[in-house]
Amino acid sequence: MEIDEATLEDLQRRLRRAEGQVRGVQQMLAEGRDCRDVVTQLTASIKALEQVGFGLVAAGLTWCVSNPDAAKAEGYDLADVQRLFLKLA
């Protein structure tokens, strides 16, 4: 599957943000911070990871629809990519 450079950069940026948020959750737990604050930060981390997943699957669906023969040859049948989307939902 081919994903354009701009999309890859966006996904990497989002992953770095999520990584920082997870480190923030770890630090908050170590500091004994209020549960509500930790859950808020944890929720932000989860949402960031979900956005990466949805962005990746959307790029995959776009590629599969635009290149059905190449997608099938690489093992990315449209139905398989749709199942990946449903895993995230």
Number of C-alpha atoms within 10 A of each C-alpha: 15 13 12 10 9 9 14 16 11 13 20 13 13 19 18 14 16 22 15 13 19 18 15 16 21 14 13 16 14 9 9 10 12 10 11 9 13 18 12 11 18 19 15 16 23 13 13 19 19 16 17 20 19 17 18 18 19 15 17 22 24 15 19 21 12 11 13 16 13 15 20 14 9 10 12 19 17 18 11 13 18 15 12 17 18 11 9 11 9
